[in-house]
Amino acid sequence: MPVPVFPSQQVGDFTVTAISDGYLTASLDFLSNIEASEAFRMQRDAGQTVPDAVHINCYVVRGAGRTILIDGGAGGIKQWGGHLKANLLLAGIEPSSVDTILLTHAHPDHVGGLVNAAGQIAFPNAELVAHWREVGFWQDEGNLSRASERARGNFRIARQVFDGYSDRLRTFDDGEVLPGIRAMSLPGHTDGHTGYLVESRDQSLLVWGDVVHFPHIQIERPDVSIAFDQDPTRAATTRSRLLDMVSSEGLLIAGMHLGELGFARIKRTRNEYDLLYMTEA
């Protein structure tokens, strides 16, 4: 049986590989500032045969003797994803070889795969690294008490992960989190939502987390937010600012819901943005 080829990009001395965890589904009714019928049309026009499907990417960064995982997928929670571990093994990456996990944020589709069904940590030798605002939000009892019944389940999952990795949990504010990897605050989706800028030998790549969930809609229409955003207005502002920056700089991007190809650039034409997937390293 041939070994699958996972999308990868070389960034100086780093190799960044997109590892799929699978899909989740999210109703187009969850989108704001757009009619569901218009969102459906845009998905269909973009060739999305299942318009409410949202792909889940995780990224492995290898170089300088390190194996770094950015986000842990859903792990099968809510019947979402669950393919990360198998795909890591297919890519030749043993969970025990991962030395660092960088979190963009702690929603279930990003941390569910960091523990197994028994609640044991899935990456036994990894340090877990997250923005202090993100950890603080999910550990705050006041936030839990104000949460809806659905959201309380998200608190339980996040806390299980933080508790499991408590003896190897490191928080940061901003700036360099590892040699060659710098944190970038991207608030709105969550308060501590963070992107990671990988830089080496004058090359750069930004893993931007959940700046978009439906890329074919939200890149063309940055004002469109989703019900998962803690602060939809701030999320839209962050998205517009970031799209302007990455298109102006020609920066290579990666995103957890960007699609199976994993990597893209954003091109700006007049006042519109276009998504250009990278099909080869």
N, C-alpha and C positions, 0 to 999 in steps of 0.2 A: 504494500500500500504506500503510495507516495506521501511524503511529509508535507502538510499544508504550508503554504507560504503566507506569512502574516505581513501586512503592510509595515514597512520600516522606512525610516529616514536617518541619514547620517548627519549629525550635527557636530562638526569638528571631531573630537575624540569620543563622542558619545554616539551610541546607536539607540534610537528610540523606536519601539515596536508597539503597534496597536494590537491589543489582545481583546477579542470580543467576549463579553459575558452573555450575549444573547439580546433579547428584546423585552421591553415592557409595552403596555398599551396605555394610552392617555387620550381621553375623549377630546376632540377638537373644541367641544363646548368649554373646556378649561381655559381656552385662550381668551384674552380680553383685547378690546380695541379692534376686533375683527369679527365678522359674522362667520358662524361655523360653515355655512355654505361656500363662502369665499375661501376660507381656509381649506376646505375639501377640494375646491377647484385648483388651488395652487399646488396642493400635494399631487393631485392627479396630473397636472401639467408638467410637474417635475419627474413624473414617472414612478411615483410612490404607489405601488399597487395595493398596499395596506395603509391607508392614510393615517390611521391612528397609532401606527407602530413607531416606537422610539427605540433606536438602537443604543446599546450600552457598551461603551469602550472603556478599557483600562489601558494604561501605558506602562511599559517596562523600559527603563533607561539603564543601559549598561555602558560602563567605561570607568577608567581609573580604579579598576579592581572592585567596583561596586555593582550590585544588582538592586535597582530601585523600582518599586511598584508605585504608580500614582493611581490611587483609588482601588477599591476592592470589589466593585460590582455589587449586584443584588443578592447573589448567593442562593437564588431560588425563592427568596421571600416574596410573598404575594403571587407566587408563580411567575416571578420576573427573573429573567436571566438564569444564572446558575451554571454557566459554562466556563467560567474563568479558570478554575483549577485544571480541568481537562485540557483546555487550550494552552495553558502555561506548559503543561507536560508535553503537549504536541510540539510546542516551540522549543523544547529542550530545557525548560526552566523548572527546577524542583522548588516547591514552596520553601524548603529549608535553606535555599540559596539566597532568598530575598533578605537583604540586610536592613532595608529602610522602606517604610510605606509613607508616602506623602499624601495627605488628604486635602482635596479641594473643599469638601464640606461633608457633613455627616448625615445626609439623607439616606434612607434605606438602600437605594439602588447604587450607593457608593461605598457603603460599609458592610452590607449584608454578607458579602463573601469573605469578610475578615475573621469570622468565627464560623464553626461548623454547627450542625444541628444540635449537638450536645452543649453548645456554648463555649467550646474550647477554641483557643486561637488557632487560626489556619496557617499562620506564618510564624513558626516558633522562634526564629532567630532575628525577627525584624523589630526595629525601633519604629514606633508610630509617631508621626510628626504632623501637627495641626496648628492652625492659628488659635491663639488663646481666646479670642472672641467666640470662635466656633465651639470649643470645648466648654467655655463658660455658659453659653446659651443653653446647651442640652443638659447641663448639670444644675441649672438654676431651678429651684423648687417653685418659685413664682411663675416662671414660664410654663412649667408643667401644669400647674393648677389652672392656668388660663387657657390651656390647649383644648381643642375639641377632642372628642373621643377617638376619632381617626388619628389625629396628630399625636395622641398619647402613646400610640403604638410605636411611632417614630422615635419618641423619647426613650422608650424601653430598649429599642434596638441600638440606638446610639450609646446609651449608658452601658449596655452589655459589652459593646466593643471597647469603650474607654476603660471599663473595669477590667476587662480581660488583658489589656495591654498596659495596665496602670503602672507596672514596675519598669516599663520601657516607653512611657509616653513623654514626648518633648513638645512643648508649645513655643511659639515664636510670635513676634509682632510683625515685622516686615524685614526685607533685606535677604541676604544670602542664608539659605537653610542648609545647604551642602555645597562643597566646592563646585562651582560652575552652575549652580541652580539657585535662582533668586525668586523669592515669593513676591507676588503682585496682588495687592488687595483689590477685589472685584465685588464690592458689596451690593446687596439688593436681593439676590436669590436667597442668600442667608447673610447674617451680619458678618460672619467670618469667612465668607466665600472667597477662595484664593486661587489664583492662577500661578503656574510655575514656568519661569523663563529659563530655558536651558541654553547656555552660552559656552561656546568653545571655538577657538581658532577663527574668530570673526564671523562665526555662524550662530544663528539663534533660532529657537523654536519656542512658541508659547503654548503650553497646555492650559486652555482657558476654562476648564471645568464646564459648568452649566450656563454659559452665556446664552446658549440657545438650546432648546429641546426639539424644535421642528426647524432645522436649519433652512429649508427651502422657503419657509414662511418668514421667520424672524430676521434673517439676514436682509431680505428684500424689504421687510417691514419691521424695523427695529423697535417701533412703538408697541408691538404686540408682545404682551407678557403672558405668563401662565399662572394658574392657581397655586402652583408649588412655590412661587416666589413669596418670600416673607414680606418684601416691600416692592410691589410691582412697579411703582413709579421710579424708584431708585434703580431697580434692575434694568429698566428701559434706558435710563440715563447712562448707566455703566455700559450697556450694550452699544449705544450710539457712539459714546466716547471711544470705546475699544475698537469698533469697526473703523472709525476714522483713523485711529492710530495704526492698526495693522495694515490697512490698505495703503496709507501714506508711506509706511516704511517697507512695504512688501514682505512683511513678516510671515513666516511659515507658522501655521496654527494647527493645533490638535484639540479635539473636544470630546467629552464623554458621550455626547449625543450627536456627534457630527456625521455619523454614518460608517458603514463597514470599511470604507477606504481609509478612514482615520485621519488623514492629513489634507490640508487645503491652503489656499491663499484667497484673500478677499480683494476683488478688483472694484474700484469705484469709477463709475461713469456718470459724470454730472452729479446728480444727487441720489444715485441709486448704487446699491452694492450687489455684486455678483459673487457666487460661490464657485471656486475653481478647484476641484479635487485634484490631488496629486496622485497619479497612477503608477509612479515608479520612483525609486529612491534617487 
